[in-house]
């Protein structure tokens, strides 16, 4: 027989959501800084050939 799953408490849901948001913020900041370094020409860890 099918048994319904237990509900996740609101506190656990908020904790998991905040962890996910922190990860996305870090990824966004890395991408932004990489794009900024590409535009300004201050490349240190990323190799890009200009034509």
Backbone as CSV, one residue per row, in Angstrom:
resi,resn,N_x,N_y,N_z,CA_x,CA_y,CA_z,C_x,C_y,C_z
1,UNK,0.819,-1.191,0.000,0.000,0.000,0.000,0.864,1.257,0.000
2,UNK,0.356,2.281,-0.596,1.074,3.552,-0.628,0.919,4.273,0.706
3,UNK,2.030,4.744,1.214,2.022,5.460,2.485,2.462,6.893,2.219
4,UNK,1.722,7.886,2.682,2.129,9.272,2.433,3.425,9.617,3.175
5,UNK,4.219,10.452,2.564,5.482,10.880,3.172,5.214,11.884,4.290
6,UNK,6.164,11.947,5.215,6.038,12.921,6.299,6.326,14.316,5.766
7,UNK,5.665,15.295,6.326,5.874,16.683,5.917,7.179,17.204,6.498
8,UNK,7.854,18.028,5.738,9.073,18.682,6.214,8.652,19.951,6.954
9,UNK,9.256,20.182,8.106,8.896,21.364,8.887,9.326,22.632,8.148
10,UNK,8.693,23.727,8.490,9.007,25.000,7.840,10.444,25.423,8.122
11,UNK,10.935,25.124,9.317,12.310,25.510,9.677,13.320,24.787,8.794
12,UNK,13.140,23.468,8.617,14.058,22.706,7.763,13.986,23.191,6.321
13,UNK,12.769,23.502,5.880,12.580,23.981,4.515,13.330,25.297,4.301
14,UNK,13.222,26.208,5.287,13.917,27.498,5.192,15.430,27.325,5.217
15,UNK,15.932,26.402,6.050,17.377,26.151,6.135,17.903,25.656,4.798
16,UNK,17.212,24.680,4.216,17.649,24.126,2.924,17.595,25.186,1.830
17,UNK,16.567,25.996,1.851,16.411,27.049,0.846,17.523,28.081,0.967
18,UNK,17.888,28.434,2.205,18.937,29.433,2.409,20.294,28.894,1.973
19,UNK,20.549,27.601,2.201,21.807,26.984,1.739,21.882,27.050,0.223
20,UNK,20.758,26.711,-0.443,20.722,26.739,-1.895,20.953,28.155,-2.416
21,UNK,20.341,29.152,-1.749,20.516,30.539,-2.176,21.957,31.001,-2.003
22,UNK,22.624,30.601,-0.896,24.016,30.986,-0.670,24.918,30.428,-1.759
23,UNK,24.658,29.182,-2.176,25.456,28.570,-3.239,25.292,29.344,-4.543
24,UNK,24.054,29.726,-4.869,23.823,30.455,-6.119,24.461,31.839,-6.082
25,UNK,24.473,32.471,-4.910,25.106,33.786,-4.783,26.604,33.680,-5.030
26,UNK,27.241,32.634,-4.482,28.680,32.449,-4.684,29.000,32.210,-6.158
27,UNK,28.198,31.382,-6.820,28.413,31.101,-8.242,28.231,32.373,-9.063
28,UNK,27.205,33.153,-8.717,26.939,34.399,-9.446,28.092,35.377,-9.293
29,UNK,28.647,35.491,-8.076,29.753,36.414,-7.845,31.005,35.989,-8.607
30,UNK,31.271,34.680,-8.669,32.425,34.182,-9.419,32.285,34.501,-10.901
31,UNK,31.086,34.265,-11.449,30.837,34.537,-12.867,30.961,36.029,-13.152
32,UNK,30.456,36.858,-12.258,30.529,38.303,-12.436,31.976,38.780,-12.411
33,UNK,32.777,38.273,-11.465,34.166,38.709,-11.368,34.970,38.231,-12.572
34,UNK,34.651,37.033,-13.091,35.341,36.542,-14.280,35.022,37.415,-15.486
35,UNK,33.741,37.752,-15.653,33.349,38.630,-16.756,33.978,40.002,-16.639
36,UNK,34.060,40.506,-15.424,34.664,41.812,-15.192,36.155,41.791,-15.540
37,UNK,36.841,40.705,-15.158,38.264,40.604,-15.465,38.496,40.451,-16.968
38,UNK,37.567,39.777,-17.665,37.684,39.656,-19.120,37.554,41.023,-19.786
39,UNK,36.625,41.834,-19.310,36.402,43.144,-19.910,37.554,44.111,-19.625
40,UNK,38.100,44.076,-18.417,39.153,45.011,-18.052,40.532,44.553,-18.515
41,UNK,40.690,43.242,-18.767,41.977,42.724,-19.215,42.878,42.263,-18.085
42,UNK,42.378,42.236,-16.872,43.159,41.774,-15.723,42.962,40.274,-15.525
43,UNK,43.475,39.486,-16.467,43.289,38.039,-16.413,44.448,37.392,-15.658
44,UNK,44.132,36.540,-14.697,45.164,35.839,-13.950,44.965,34.328,-14.002
45,UNK,43.744,33.866,-13.909,43.500,32.437,-13.864,42.714,31.938,-15.079
46,UNK,42.460,32.802,-16.021,41.647,32.432,-17.186,42.361,32.936,-18.430
47,UNK,42.621,32.046,-19.381,43.343,32.408,-20.599,42.364,32.659,-21.728
48,UNK,42.505,33.805,-22.352,41.589,34.216,-23.392,42.376,34.897,-24.472
49,UNK,42.281,34.390,-25.715,43.031,34.978,-26.824,42.218,36.094,-27.448
50,UNK,42.835,37.256,-27.522,42.192,38.384,-28.173,42.584,38.404,-29.645
51,UNK,41.660,38.795,-30.506,41.947,38.833,-31.945,42.434,40.197,-32.368
